[in-house]
Amino acid sequence: MTAANAPFRFGVVTPVLDSPARWRDEVRRIADHGYSTLLMPDVPGWQPAPGPALAVAASLAELRVGTWVYASPLRPASTMAWEAHSLSELTDGRFDLGIGTGRPGLEELLRELGLPTLSPGQRVTRIQDAVALLREYDGPDRHTPVVMAVRGPRARALAAEVADMVTFVMSPDDRRDEVVQVARDFRAIRDIPVALHVSVVGDTVAPFMTAPDTDPALLRAADSLAILPADPAAAVEELQRCREEIGASYVVIGSNSADTLAPVVARLAGS
């Protein structure tokens, strides 16, 4: 099976934005809608840490859980590998390690935390080290899936070697044809599943997945891969197009659009 005809599955980035009790209810509702995976962002200070939250989520519903995504400069490689393996063990293999080099502007947070500002190459090397250590922790009887968020050529090259899935980091001004070509070039080297990072649905922006001032109209005008129509039929058509163009079978959205796209999940999940 190639990435272009892999069955659809859907993940939801679900930070704890309100009370923990409401978040737990949201976890259960997401599972009831048929989403396959609950994901946590990695933003220290304004929500519980991803590891404990994901362990709780996995105990509440029969969902996969994962990070979306660990920023490599925030932790030593050994810590990331240990946490990932621990979550994989505690969830009976239902954990996916999403990992990347960090969002734009991360340098300010690193300074606040007293952490070194790593060069782009050092950030990629830390991912490489973390995955290598994770494979050692997993041993022969466990394989924790690794999802790499990539943009530059060095990160893409590493993903082609070690990742089980890849998502291509997009900026609002990236033209669709450019992203499609990057995806096709990557899949010519290694045809692994592609995750589609959808930060906007209709006019609803997921502020924990993109800049809060992101303009949906500009994304629509650019025919961006980062936006889906709110109309279920149009969203189904767009996702089928994305799977054909870049091999995207795993669709990741924000929790503030989970109810809107529930009919799309009912229509496409597993197909």
N, C-alpha and C positions, 0 to 999 in steps of 0.2 A: 504494500500500500504506500502510495506517495503522499506527501503533505497536501497536494492539491485535491485529494479525494478522502482525506481523513475525516472522520465524523466530527461534527461540531460539539463543543462543550463551552460552558460559560462560567466565568469567575467574576466575583464582585469584591471590589476594594471597600472594606467596611470598617473605617476607624471608629473609635469610641468618641463620638462628638458630643454626646449627651450623657445621661446617667448610665451606669453599667447595666441596670435592669432593662432599660429600653434597648440597649445594644444587644443584650441576650435575646430579647423578643425579636429583634431584627435578624439575628442569626437564624433563628427558627423559621422566620417568614421567608428568608432567602432560600433555605433548604426546601420549604414547602413549594416554592415556585419552580423548583427543578434545576436551580443553578448547581454546578458541580463542585465549585471551589470558593472558599471564603479567604480573602487576602487582606493583609495588613500593611499599611505604608510604614516607612522607617523615618519618622520625624521626632527625634528626642525632645521631650519637654512638654508637649501639648497633648499627649495621650499615653495610655499604658504601653509598655514595651511590647513589641510584636510577639516574642516568644511566649510569655504567659498568656496573652490574649488568645493566641492561636490554640494553645493547649485547652483553654476553656471552651473555645468555639468547637473544637473537635469532640469535646465531651457532651455538647448540647445537641448535636445533629450528625447524621452520617454524611458529612461533607469532607472533601479534601480541604486542606488548609495550606496557606503559603505566604511568603513574604513578597511584597510588591513595592519596591524591592529593597533588600539590604544594600546600603551604600558602603562600598568596600573601605573608604577612609575612616569610617566610624568605629571599626573594630579590628583587632588583630585577626589574621587569618585563622589562628588556632581557636579563637573564641567563636567565630562564625561557623567553623566546621563542627565544633563540639555542640553548639546550640542546634544546628541543623540535624545532626545525627540524633541528638536527644529527642527532638520533636518527631523525627521519623520513627524512633522506637516507641515513644509514648502514644503516638497515634496509630500504631500498627501499620506503618507505611503509608499514611495518608498526608504526608507533608511534602511540599515542593519548595525547594530553595530558589527563590528569585533573587538575583544578585546583579548589581551594576556598579558603575564607577561614581555614581552620585549625581544629583540634580544640579543645574546651574545655580550659582550663589552659595554652594555648600561651604565655601572657604570661610565665610563669616561665622557660620555655626562651628566649624572646626576650631577657629580661634577662640570662640566663647567657651568651648569645652576643653581648651588647652591641648588640642591634638595637632599634630603636624599637618601642614598642607602638602599632600602628596602630589607629585607630577602625574599627568595622565598615564604615563608608562608605569609608574609605581602603583597606581590604582589597579591597572590591569594585572600586573604581577601579583598583587595581593589576592585578586580573584583566583588566579591560577593556583596560588599556594593554598587557598581555602578549599578549592575543589579537590586538589590532590590529598589534603589532609582528611577531607570528608570521605573520600574513597577508602582511606586507611581505616577510619573509624567504622565505616559500614562493613568492611570485610566482604567475604564471598557470599554472604547470605542476605545482604541488604543493598539496595541501590536507591539512594535518595535522588529523585529527579532534580536536575539543575536547569533553571530557566534564566538565560542571560539577556539583559537589556544592553543593546549595543548601538553604537553610532560610528565610531572611527574604525579605520582598517585594522588596527591592532586588536581591538576588542572583537571585531568580527572574525579575525583569524583564530583567536582563542576559542570563541564559541564553536567554530567549525571543528575544533579538536575535542572539546570537553562537554559541551552543552547537550541537553536532551531536547531543549526547545529554545527558541530565540524570539525576542521582540525587538523591533527596530525603533530606536528612539527618534521621534519626529519633533520638529519645531513647527509652529503655525505657518511659516512661509515655505515649508518644504513642498515642492510640487509633487503631485501624485506620480507622474511618470518617473521622477527621480527615485522615489522610494520603491516603486515597482522594479526598476532596474537593479537597485541595490539588492532587493530580495531575490531576484532571479539570478544575479551573479553569485550570491551566497548559496542558494540552493543547487547551483551547478557544481559546487564543491561538496556540499553535504545536504541532502534533502531531509531535514528534520522539521517537525511541526513549527509553525509560526504562530505567535500570540499577537493579537491585534489590541493595542492599547487605545481604548475609546474614551476620551476625556469629556466629550460633549454628546448629549443625546437631545435632538431638537434644539431648544434654546437653553437647556439645563446644563450648566458647567459643573463638573466635579472639581471643586477648588483644591482638593487634596491629590489631584492627578495632573493638574496643569496650573498655569498662572490664573489667579482669580479674575483677572481682567481680560481673559481670553474672549474674543468676539466670535460668536457662532456664525454670524453672517460672513465674516472673512473666511472662515474655514469652509463654509459651503461654496463660496465664490472660488476658492482654490481647489475644489473637489478633493478636500483633504481626507485621508484615511483615518483621521482621529475623531471624526464626527459621524454619527448615525442619525437617520431621520427618526422622529418620534412615532411616526405612523408605522405600525407593525409590518404591513405588507411591503412598504418601501424599504424598511430595515432588512427584511428577509432578502429582498432582491439585492441590496447593497452588500450584505454579508456573503451571499453566493458569488457575487462579483469579486470580492476581496479574496475568497478562497481560490478562485480561478487565477487571479492575477498574482498573488504573492504566497499562496499556500496557507493562508490564515484560517485555522480551524478552531483555535482557542480564542475566545472573545472576552476581554476584560473591561468591565464598566465600573462606574462609581455607584455606591449604594443609593444615592439620591435618584437614580434612574432605574433601579431594580424592578419596581412595580410597573413602570412604563414598558419595559422590554420583556416582561414575563410572558406575553403571548408569543414573542419571537422565540424564546427558550422552549416553550411548549411545541412550537412548530419545527424547530431545527435541531434541538439537542439529540445527539445520537444519529443524525441523518448525514 
